Amino acid sequence: MRIVDPASSSAAAARTLSPRPRSLEGVTIALLDNSKPNASVLLERVGALLAARSGARTVRAWGKPGSSIAASPAVLEEIAGAARVALTASAD
């Protein structure tokens, strides 16, 4: 039997957030829908408002196959290559 201590330290590496852009003018905003009910509604509205107020060039949406499933590395790479900022949301 293997006993696991749930209070042990995390093996996840610490990461640094990317710097925020000074402006969203002319950039593409990515939306990553986690597939929960109403997440797309929330993201689309926030994305549209943000683009209208900031002068973003466009808003593009991507989706995950389910809320409990991580976005694939290919999807994350595509988002990173296509957009300067990304938003994700959880809703019900």
Wavefront OBJ file of the C-alpha trace (Angstrom):
o trace
v 0.000 0.000 0.000
v 1.261 3.474 -0.847
v 0.335 6.254 1.583
v 0.299 9.794 0.226
v 0.561 12.822 2.498
v -1.927 15.437 1.191
v -0.154 18.173 3.179
v 3.190 17.783 1.409
v 4.631 20.529 -0.746
v 3.632 20.926 -4.355
v 5.895 19.624 -7.073
v 4.664 22.316 -9.476
v 7.306 24.775 -10.561
v 6.833 28.439 -9.733
v 6.068 30.555 -12.776
v 6.184 34.243 -13.482
v 3.266 35.965 -15.168
v 3.918 37.648 -18.488
v 4.046 41.418 -18.294
v 0.784 43.176 -19.094
v 0.741 45.188 -22.301
v 0.555 48.946 -21.836
v -2.342 49.078 -24.264
v -4.697 46.689 -26.015
v -4.974 48.937 -29.040
v -4.496 46.901 -32.204
v -4.009 43.545 -30.451
v -5.944 40.317 -30.733
v -7.729 39.198 -27.563
v -8.121 35.441 -27.073
v -11.073 33.942 -25.247
v -10.696 30.405 -23.860
v -14.115 28.899 -23.151
v -13.937 26.136 -20.528
v -17.238 24.644 -21.783
v -19.216 25.294 -18.585
v -22.761 26.589 -19.080
v -22.775 30.347 -19.789
v -18.969 30.655 -19.926
v -19.138 31.545 -23.622
v -21.854 34.131 -22.947
v -19.747 35.777 -20.243
v -16.523 35.681 -22.273
v -18.081 36.977 -25.482
v -19.651 39.940 -23.685
v -16.504 40.813 -21.721
v -14.390 40.382 -24.855
v -16.663 42.658 -26.910
v -16.720 45.357 -24.204
v -12.968 45.170 -23.706
v -12.301 45.406 -27.439
v -14.678 48.352 -27.853
v -13.109 50.277 -24.967
v -9.501 49.474 -25.745
v -9.324 49.567 -29.531
v -8.309 45.918 -29.842
v -8.062 44.683 -33.412
v -10.137 41.539 -32.917
v -11.445 38.979 -30.450
v -11.062 35.256 -31.198
v -12.516 32.355 -29.247
v -11.160 28.886 -28.540
v -12.775 26.114 -26.544
v -11.852 23.199 -24.339
v -13.611 19.839 -24.632
v -14.801 20.061 -21.029
v -14.358 22.053 -17.840
v -12.388 19.290 -16.133
v -10.052 18.777 -19.088
v -7.039 21.008 -19.689
v -6.637 22.829 -22.970
v -4.301 20.859 -25.198
v -0.754 22.117 -25.707
v -1.621 22.669 -29.381
v -4.526 24.960 -28.468
v -2.384 26.900 -25.994
v 0.354 27.298 -28.601
v -2.190 28.491 -31.168
v -3.559 31.062 -28.713
v -0.036 32.239 -27.823
v 0.796 32.683 -31.493
v -2.420 34.467 -32.409
v -3.140 36.753 -29.467
v -1.375 39.204 -27.171
v -3.760 38.668 -24.224
v -6.078 35.842 -23.200
v -9.152 35.632 -21.022
v -10.769 32.566 -19.545
v -13.853 32.255 -17.393
v -15.868 29.811 -15.400
v -19.633 30.150 -15.242
v -22.762 28.186 -14.499
l 1 2 3 4 5 6 7 8 9 10 11 12 13 14 15 16 17 18 19 20 21 22 23 24 25 26 27 28 29 30 31 32 33 34 35 36 37 38 39 40 41 42 43 44 45 46 47 48 49 50 51 52 53 54 55 56 57 58 59 60 61 62 63 64 65 66 67 68 69 70 71 72 73 74 75 76 77 78 79 80 81 82 83 84 85 86 87 88 89 90 91 92
